[in-house]
Amino acid sequence: MLPHRLLLAVLGGVALLLAFPGYDAWWLAPVGCGALALATAGTRWTTGALCGFLLGVAWYTPMFTWASTYAGPMPWLAMSIASALYPAALGAVLALLQRGGAVRPVVGAAAWVLMEHARSVTPFGGFPWARLGFSQADSPMLGAVSLVAVPGLGLLVALVGGLLAVGAQRLLDPRRPHRARALGALGAALALVLAPLLVPRPTEGEPVTVAAVQGDIPPGFTRTLTAEPGTMLRRYTDRTHDLAASVRAGDTPYPDLVVWPEGATDLDPLGTRSGPVATERIMAAVDDVDAPVVLGGTSRKGDPDGPPWNMVFSYLPGEGLDRTYSKVYLAPFGEFMPLRPLMRHLSPWVDRITDFAAGDRPGVMPVPLRDGGEVDLGLAICFEVVVDPAVRDVVLGGADLLVVPTSNAWFGDGDQSVQHLATSRVRAVEYGRSVVHISNVGVSGLITPDGVVHQRTGLFTEATLVDELPLRDARTLAVTTGPWVAPVALVVVLVGLLLAARRLPR
């Protein structure tokens, strides 16, 4: 039976891969979870661990190919194998929970939550990319995320998969009563998929007109920043001047707010030498469009010998720099380099990465509007949008519009950008907020609180998105329930392990 279990685990990993954007077969996510449940039922924990590891390798290795764009194959493979260790631990736990041979869908779904939580916080702060909930942007189950948050949506996906596994297990049982019960398990799975359609996704709110600028990268530009300093900033100021001209001509609505992405300025606005030049160029564009401009850039905050900070700056017409935000949740191996001596053996890129300094407060940024009102932006720079506390904290801080400025130039033509946009769509429904997801190379989009993308752009194109987005400040239930999903799942798994141990023959 071992080859059959291993094959089932590999097929489960492929199903999970295909569930995510780039393939968009969201319904395969429960199938992948169900495959691992079947592969680990009634086997030893060592076999379960091997099944989970193979599932993780089949899932993460092709999913993370974008990580090799500049860093090369070794970091990509190391990242994929390290990530697969978490499903390996999950497989071992599932085998212990299901040692009697029957699939346990509820406790198995709780074990999935713990695995994803562990990936989200370890090691070096975690990397919660490719969680089950982020595969469901086009699923009928998406509505549930406003009730139970992203961890709870992942629980629901895994629970549906467990019920599918129960149905398959009973259908294969030659005894007639078990076959009859299989229909009950499959019916319950279908009900769980469709029930979230009844959850409302309100989109009412005071409209604000947002312009988001995607500048693309200049010809010959690479992530080593070989372009002349100021080249990227010029692309954004030029497009903003074009936007201002279009507004004056009556071809484009007057924007209340203009957003540029992460790294839009390659001149440090706070630098002792580059600051005056950067400020002059930025303010010329700000005054021309006569609207606040929020933009991303790297700064050493006036200390040439200090560490860099990944920051967002807001500029007001006629006034200048108003507020700043420094990224709190830095990406390991991208914005700081753990285990640097060891990593040097994997890629020559290691020493090109300078360790950034982290901010210490959530990214809530009030921006005054020309009509006397104010919009409270909730900032999540790049990968911060996949970090649960980063987004939850800005909502708790009063954000009524989420902004995700990102720099996807690192990742080439792969599926990273569409996976990133789908994450913002899930967050929009989770917290009932509009989201401005703006990338320097795409894919960008303006997202309403129902998760619908408006004016989606392509990769490596220049574009200016202008549309109205509703501002909302009502809190969804997910704000309260989200932090409790993992602790409750831990209790369920511990009780399940105790009960499974008691069933062992003495």
N, C-alpha and C positions, 0 to 999 in steps of 0.2 A: 504493500500500500504506500510505501514511502515515495516512490516516483510519482504516483498520482497526487499525493499531497503537495509535493514540490511544484508540480506542473500547475496545480490549481492556484498555488500562491503566486507564481509568476504571472498567470493570467489575471489574477486579481490586481497585481501591480500595474499591468497594462491597462486594465479597465479604469483604474484611478487616474492614470496619466491622461487617458482620452476624455475624462470627465471635465478637465480644465480648459480654459480658453486657449485657442489655437486648434482645438478639436471640437470643443463645445458639446460633448455628449454628456451633459450633467447627470443623466439617469444612470450612467455607469458607475458613479461614485458609490451608491448603495450596493451595486453588484460586486465591486471590488472588496468592500467591507464583508459582504456575505461570503465571498470566496475564502477569505482568511479565516472566518469563523468555521467554515466546513473543513478547511485544511488542518485546523488545530484541534478539532473535537475528537476526544478519545485517544490522544497520543501523548507521548512524553513531552516534558517542558523543553528538552533539548531539541526535539524535532519541531516543536512550535516555534522556538527561537529561530531555527534555520528557515522555516517557512516565512516568518515575518521579515527576516533579513532579505530573502529573495524577493519578496513583495516590494520592499523598500528600494532595492537596487533597480528592479524593473520599472518602478514609479519615478524615482528621483533622478536617476542617471540621465535619461533623455529629457526630463523636465528642466534640468539645470544646465543644459548645454550652453546657454547664454553666459554662464559664468566663465567660460573659456575664451570669450571673444578677445580679450587682451591678455589675460593672465596665463593662458595656455591650458593644455589638457590635465596636467597634474593637479592643480588646485581644484579644478572641476571634479575630477574623479575622487579626490580626497573629501570634498564637500558632499558628494553623493553617497560615498560609503559611510561617512560619519553620520549623515542623516538617516541612513538605513538601519543604524543601530537602534534607533527608537522603535520602529516597527518590529525589530527583532525582540526587544524587551516586551513589546505588546504581545507578540506571538507566544512567548513563554508564559505570560500571565493568562492568556486565553486558554492555553493548554491546561494549566492548573485549574482554571475555573470550570473547564469542560471535560475533566478527566473521565467522567462517567460516559462520555460519548455523545450526549445530547447538547445541541447548540443552546447557549444561554443568551438570548438577545439583549435583555436589559442590562445585565452586569457586563456583558461584552461591550455594549455601547459606552458604558461608564469607563471601561478600560481604554477605549479609544480617546475619550476626553482627557484622561490622565496622560496618555502618550503625547497628544498634541500640546498639552500644557507644558510638559517637560521640554519639548522642542522649542517652546516659546520663551523659556527662561534660562535654559542651559545649552551649551556652555557659553561663557563670555557674554551673558545677557540674552542669548538665544537668537533664533532666526525663524520666526513663525510664518514663513512663506509656505504656500501650498497646503493650508489646512482645509479640511473637508468643507467647511462652510463657505470658503472662498470659491468653490467650484459651482455654487448654486445661484449665481446671479440671474440666470434665465429659468430657474426651476420654480415650479409651483410652491415649493417649500420655503422660498425666500421670505415670505411674509412672517414666518415664525421668528425670524431673527430680531424683529422689533420687540418680541416678548422674552426671548431667552438668550439674546446676544449671539455672537459668533460661536462661542464654545457650545451653547445649547443647540445651535443649528447643526454643528458637527455631531452632537449626540443624536439628533433626530435622523441624520443621514445614516449613521452607524446602526441605529435601532431598526430602520427600514431594512438595511442590509442583513441584520441578524434575523429578522422575520422572514426575509426571502430565503435565508439559509435553512431556517426551521421548515418552511414549506417544501424546499427541495429535499431535505432529509426525510420528511414524512412521506412525500410522494414516492421516494425510492424504497420505502418500507413496504414489504409485501402484505402486511396485515391491513385489512380494510379500514378499521377505525382510525389508524394513523393517516391513511390517505384522505379520509374525510376531514380530519383536523387540519390537514395541509391547506385546504381551501380557507379555513379560518385565519391561518397565519398570513396567507397571501392577501386576503381581504383586509386584514389589519394594516399590512404594509401599504396597500393602495390608499386606505383611509388617511394614514399619516402623511402621505405625499400630497393629497388633495385638500385636506383640512385647512392648511395655512392660506389657501386662496380666500378664505372667509375673513382673514385678518385685514382690516382697513389700512390703506397707505395714504393718509391725507397729504395733500400738496398745497393747501391754502396757505397764504401768507403774503405779507407786504412785498411787492415785487421790487427787485433791485436789478438794474441793468449792468451786467458784467461783461467786460471785454478781456479775453485771455489771449496772449500773444505767444505763438509757437514759432521760434526764429530759425530752427534747423541749425546745422553746423556748416561752416564754410567749406568749400572744396579743399581737399588736402588736410583737413583738420583731423587730428587723432586725440585720443584721451590723454596723450602725453603733453597736450597743450602746446603743440608746435606752432600754432597760429600766433601772429603778432598780438601782444597784450592790447586789449581794447577792441579786438575784432568782434568778439561775441557781443559786447555791450553795444557796439555800433549797429549790429543787426537788430537789436531790440529798440534802440532809439529810432532807427530809420522806420521800422514798421509802425511805431507809435506815432511818429510824425505823419505817416501815411494814413493812419486811423484818424488823426485830428483833421486832416484835409478832407477825408470822406465824411466826417461829421459836419464840417462847415458847409460842404456841398449838399447836405441833406440826404446823402445816400446811406448813412449809418446812424442809428439812434445814439443820442448822447450818453456815454457810459457814466454810471455812478462810480465805478471802480475799474481799474485796469490791473491785471495780474500778469507778471512775467514769471518764468519757472526758476527752479534751482539753478544756480550758476549762470544766470542771465548776464550778470556783470562779471567780467574777468579782470576788472580793476577794483582793488579794495577801496570801498567808499570811505573807510575810516583810516586808511593808510596815510602816513605823513607825506609821502610823495605822490601816490596815485589818487589820494582822496579828493583834492581840489579838482583834478581833471574829471574824475568819475562823477562827482557831484554836479559839475557844470553841465556835462552831457545829459545826465539823468534829469536834472531840473529843466533843461531846455525842452525835453520831451513832455515832462509833467505839466509845465506851464502851457505848452502848445495844446495838449489834449484837455487841459483844465479839469483834471480829475485826479484823485489820489492814485498813486501807482505803488503796488506792492511787488517786490522783486527779491530774488535770491542771489546770494554771492558768498564768497569766502572772505573772511577778514581776520586779521591779527589784532584788531582793536587798538591800533596805534602803537603796538609794541613789536618792532621788527624781529626781535628775538623770542617773542612769545609764541604759543601754539596757535594754529589756525582754528577758526570757529566756522561751522556751517550755519549761515544766518539768513534771516529774512528782514528786509528793511521796508518801511513805509515812508513815502514822500508825499507831501501835500503841496498843491499849487500855491505859489506865492510865499511859501513858508520854508520848505526844505524837509530835511530828515525829521520824522516825528517819533517813530518807535522802532524797536528792533526785537527780534526773537532769535535765540541761539538754540540749535537743535539739541534735544535732551537725550534721545535714544539713538546712539551712534551705531552704525553697522559694523560688526566685527569683520576684519579682513578687508574692509573697504574704507572705513574712516579711523580705524585704529587696528594695529597688527599684533594680536596675541602670538605668543610663541615665535617671535621674530627670528631667532637663530635657526629654529627648526624649519620655519617656512621658507627660508632662503634656499633650501634644497629643492623646493617645489617650483619656484618661479622667480625669475629675475625682477619681477614687478614689486617684490616685497619692499625693497628699500626706496621705491618711488612713492610709497604711501606714508605720509606723515601722520602721526597720531594727532587727531583732533581733540580739542577740549569740549566737554559736554556742558550744556546749559543746565540750569537748576530750577526752572519753573515752566509750567505748561504754556503752550503757544497760543494764548488768548490775546488778540491784538484789536483793540477798538480803533476804528477808522471813521473819522467824521466825514459826512457827505455834504454836498453843496447845498442841499435843501434844509440844512440844520439838523438832520437826523444823524444816526450813527449805525454802523454795522460792526458787529463783534465777530471777527474772524477767528476760527479755530484752525491753527496751522499744524500740519503734519508733513514734515519735509521727507519726501521720498519714502524710504522703507518704514518710517514712523507710522504710516497708515495701517500696516499689518500688526502693529503693537497695540494690544487692547488698552492698556492704561493710558497710552499717549492720546488716543482719540476720546476715550471716556472722560479723561481729565479736562479736556477743553470744552466738552459739552457741559460738564459740571461747573466749569468756570464761566458759563454764560454764552458760549459761541452760538450764533444763529446762522452761520454760513461756514462750512468747512472748506479749506483750501489745501490742496495737495500739490505743491510745486516739486517737480522731480526732474532728474537729469538722466534719461535713459540712454544717453550716448555711450555708456559703458557696455551695452549689451547687444549691439548689432541688430541683425534682422530677425532674431528669434521671437519667441512668444512671451518674453518677459513683460513687454509693454502692454499687451492685451490682458495678461494675468493681473498686472498692476491696476489697470483701469477697472477690471471686474471687482477687485477688492474695494475700490472706492464706491462702486455701485452697491455692494453689500453693506458698506458702512452707511451709505445714504439712507437705506431702509432701516438699518439697525437703530439709528438715532433720529430718524425723521428730519434730516437736514439736507439741503442742497449742497452739492460738492462741486468745486472748481478743480478739476484734475488737469493740470497743465504741465506738459513735458517740453523740454527743449527740442526734441526730435520726434515726439509723438510716441504712443497714441494718446491724444488729449480729448477731452470732452467736458461739456457742462451737464451735470447730472441733477435731476430733480429728486425730491425725497421719496418718490416711488421707485427709484433705481433706474429710471429711463435716461439714456444718454442722448444729448442733443448736440448737433454739430460735431460729431466725432471726426477726428482728423486721421490721416494716414501717417505711416512712418516716413521720416526723413523728407518732410515737406514743410514749407512755410505756410502759415495760416494765422488768421485772426478770427477768433470766435466771439460773437456778440449776441447776447440773448438775455431775457429776463429770467431771474431765478427767484422763487419765493423764499422769504426769510421766515424761519420758524424757531420758537423758543420752548415749545412744549416738550417735555421729556417722555420718552418711551419707557416701557417697563424694563427694557434691556439695561438701562442705566443701573437699576437696582439688582436685577437678577444675575447679570453677567459675572460679577466677582464670586458668586456662590456656586456656580455650576461645577467647577473643579473640586472644591471641598466636598460637596455632596457626592460627586462621583467617587472620590476617594473612600468615603464611608461605605458606599455601595460595594465597591470592589473588595474592601477589607472584610465586610460581612460575607460576601460571596466566597472568598478564600477560606474563611473559617468554616462555613457550611460545607464547602467541598472537602476540607480536611476531615471533618467529622464523618463523612460518608465513606472514608477509606476503610477497608477491612482491617481489623486488628490482627 
